[in-house]
């Protein structure tokens, strides 16, 4: 049985990323070159959740899959760590996580959407709070091997 520990910590993952909370679990640790499936919820500084529209999801189709759970669309993000396939602050936060692990982080603008933002969704220079949960990890040496 996996032991879970929810800890509130004042810690930095990397410069510009503050770790607010973490659920620590057992299992393989995400590292450079690993393929991860994760879910993320993004919130602006004032607490408004960023709701992805179909246009954003369509442009990211190579790195996302959607599924319905109890009538709610859940977005599964698929990335290989160190290939810059997601926001820098999210990628840095995924390092060291494990399957079923959870992190809440605050990402500075220089590791998010900088001075460009995402028109209609995220303003320029936005500080973003991110809730992350890792669903799956395929270790770098196992990518492409039959399951």
N, C-alpha and C positions, 0 to 999 in steps of 0.2 A: 504494500500500500504506500502510495506516495505521501510523504509528509509535506505539508504546506505551512509556510511561515509568512504571514503578512507583516512586513516591517515598514515603519515609516522612518525614513532616513534622510539626513541632509548630506548628500554625497554628489560628487560630480562623476559622470561616466567619461566625459571628455569636456574640454573647455567649451562652454556655451550650451551644455546639457546638464540640467539639474535632475537628479533622481529623487522623486518625491516618495514613491512607494514601490514595493516589489514583493511578489510571491515567489519564494524560492522552492524549487522542486528538484527531485533526483533525475538523472538521465544525462544523455550526451549534451555537451556544451556547444553552442553555435560558434563557429570560427571561420576564418577567411576561407573562401571557396565553397562553403557549405550552401546548399539550396534550402531556403526556408519558405514555409507557408505561414503567414501571420495575418492577424486581424488588427486594425488600427482604428481608433476613433480620435478625431482631431477637434480641439476646442480653441477658440480665440481667447485672448487675454481676459475679456469681459465674461467669458463663460459660454458664449454661443457656440453650439456644435456646428462644425463644417459638414454640410450635407452634400455629398458628391452628386452631381447631375449626370445624366446619361451621356452627355458629350464628353465629359472628363473620363468616364469609364470606357467609352468607346476608343478614345485615343490611347488609353493604357491597356487595351485588351491583351497585349502580349504578356503583361505581368499581373493580370488580375483575372479571377474567376468569381462569378456570383452564384449564390445558392439561396434558396428560401428555407427559413426555419420559422415555423409557426407564423407564416405569412409575412415575415420580415426579411428583406433582402440583405444578406450578409456578403461582404466583399472579402475574398481571400486574396491577399497579395502574395505573389511568387517572386522571390529574388534570389540571386546568388550573391553572397556577401563579398564585397570588394569589387563589384562590377558596376557600381554607381547606377543601380536600377531604381532607386527610390531616393527620397529626400535624405540628405547627408545626416541630419539629426536622427532620423529613424534608423538608418543603417548602423550608425555608431551605437545606438541604444540596443540593437538586436544582438551585438556581440556579447557572448557570455550567457545568453538566455538559454533555456531548456524547453523541451516540449511541455505544454501546459503552463509554462511560466508566464508571469504577468509583470509589467512595469508601467509605472506612470512617470512620465518625464516632462520637463519644460524645456523647449528648444528655442534658442536665441535666433533672431532673424537671419544671421549669417550662415546658419546651418539649416535654414528652412527655405523660404521663397524670396529672401533678400529684398531688394528694392523693387522687384517686379510684382510680387504677389501672384495670385490667380484671379483674374478679373471676375468680379461678381461673387467670389467665394472667400478669398483670403486677401486682405489689404496688404499693401507694401509695408515692409519693416515690421511684420506681425510677429509677436511672441506667441508660440503655439504650445498648448498642453496636449500631450499624446498619451493615449492608453493603448498599450501593446499586449497582445497575447499570441504566443507562438503555438501553431497547430501541428507543424511537422518540421523535421530536420532530416535532410539527406546529406550525410557526410560527403565531403569533396571527393574522396576516393570511390564512393558508391554511386555517383551521378552517372546515369546512363546504363547501369547494370539492371538486369531484370529483378523485379521484386521477389 
